[in-house]
Amino acid sequence: MTELAAFDLPTADVSAVQPETMLNDLETTIHQTGNAILRCTLQAQWDLIDAELTDQHRQSFPPHVLHADGHEPVTVASRFGTLTLSRQVCSHPALQTHVIPGNAALPPHKGVIIMRGL
């Protein structure tokens, strides 16, 4: 297993407990914390996929023909909230073109990608 991040759970102030709202407040806090963890997990998984697609793209060219030319962000609206995924940009100096291999794993988009969760 790989550790992606560490999260501190918010502490509950038991001296301020309101029995009428305690469980609802706790649920809201846990829901927000859980979504933050899920956003980080989605971003970490995407980073691995983007790196693999970039490596596959590089393998189809002779060494030193393809250059990493920075990253291009894309905004994604998911059930975990809005996040920004980074995609490697590859430059082909001889062809004077740029390719984003990660786009092969994304739906066609012009701007924000809206995910349709189950």
Disulfide bonds with the S-S distance in Angstrom:
none
